[in-house]
Amino acid sequence: MNNFAQSMLNQVRLLGRLCHAPNLYLTQGKLLKAAFQIAVPRSPGQNGSNMITNWHTVQADYITVVLFGQPARELCARRLSRGVWINVQGRLRTRSRRKWEVVAHFVEPTQANKS
């Protein structure tokens, strides 16, 4: 398998609502770390409900996201609040069999498509 194929194996793109403002930490290795959760709506059910306009009634998966270094500082400087739509790109990482998180390399507030 070539390097390009290997780099494509673990990529995640998510769009969800911010559950709380990002928390900024300093790791033991003196690296800045921002941590937050996003609520990613599941696909609409059989009733055809629109997941964007009825976001408060749609089931969601809650995903932990971490961001390191200068991007973490910049994200926290924006003073984002609960409910803001967030576009996240990164890779999956696990510390145990049941606890997954996304290590992001790109996080951007966005407007959700309401169509």
C-alpha positions in Angstrom: 0.0 0.0 0.0 1.4 3.4 -1.0 1.7 6.4 1.4 -1.3 8.2 -0.2 -3.6 5.2 0.4 -2.4 4.9 4.0 -3.0 8.5 4.7 -6.6 8.2 3.4 -7.5 5.3 5.6 -8.2 7.2 8.8 -10.1 10.4 7.9 -13.2 11.7 9.5 -15.4 14.7 8.5 -18.3 15.7 10.8 -20.8 18.5 10.9 -22.5 19.0 14.3 -23.5 21.4 16.9 -21.1 22.5 19.7 -22.3 21.1 23.0 -20.2 23.5 25.1 -17.5 26.1 24.6 -14.1 24.5 23.9 -11.8 24.0 27.0 -8.2 24.9 26.6 -5.6 22.8 28.5 -1.8 22.6 28.7 -0.6 19.0 28.3 2.2 17.5 30.3 4.4 18.0 27.3 3.5 21.7 27.4 1.4 21.5 24.2 -1.9 23.4 24.0 -5.0 21.2 23.7 -8.6 22.3 23.1 -11.3 19.7 23.9 -15.0 19.9 23.2 -18.0 17.8 22.2 -20.2 18.1 19.2 -23.7 16.6 18.7 -23.9 15.0 15.2 -27.5 14.4 14.1 -28.3 10.9 13.0 -30.0 10.4 9.7 -33.7 11.4 9.6 -36.1 8.7 10.6 -38.9 7.1 8.6 -41.2 10.1 9.5 -39.0 12.2 7.2 -38.2 14.9 9.8 -35.7 17.4 8.7 -32.6 17.1 10.8 -31.6 20.7 10.4 -34.9 22.5 11.2 -35.9 20.0 13.9 -32.5 19.6 15.4 -33.9 19.6 19.0 -36.0 16.5 18.3 -33.5 14.5 16.3 -31.3 11.8 18.0 -27.6 12.6 17.9 -24.2 11.0 18.5 -22.0 12.9 20.9 -18.4 13.0 19.7 -15.4 14.3 21.6 -13.0 16.4 19.5 -9.5 17.5 20.4 -7.3 20.0 18.7 -3.6 20.8 19.4 -1.2 23.7 19.2 -1.9 27.1 17.6 -5.2 25.9 16.0 -6.4 25.1 19.5 -5.6 28.6 20.7 -7.2 30.2 17.7 -10.4 28.2 18.2 -10.7 29.2 21.8 -10.1 32.8 21.0 -13.3 32.9 18.9 -15.3 32.4 22.1 -17.7 30.0 20.5 -20.8 29.0 22.4 -23.2 26.1 22.7 -25.3 25.4 19.6 -22.9 26.8 16.9 -22.6 24.5 13.9 -19.0 23.2 13.6 -17.3 21.5 10.7 -14.6 19.1 11.9 -12.0 17.2 9.9 -9.5 14.8 11.4 -8.8 11.2 12.3 -10.2 8.8 14.8 -8.2 7.8 17.9 -9.1 5.6 20.9 -7.7 5.3 24.3 -9.9 2.3 25.2 -12.2 0.0 23.3 -15.3 2.1 24.1 -13.9 5.7 24.1 -13.3 7.2 20.7 -12.4 10.8 19.9 -11.5 12.7 16.8 -8.1 14.3 16.6 -8.9 17.3 14.4 -6.6 19.1 12.0 -9.3 21.5 10.8 -12.2 23.0 12.8 -14.4 25.8 11.4 -17.7 27.3 12.5 -20.2 27.1 9.6 -23.7 27.6 8.6 -25.7 24.4 8.2 -27.5 23.9 4.9 -31.2 24.3 5.7 -32.6 22.7 2.5 
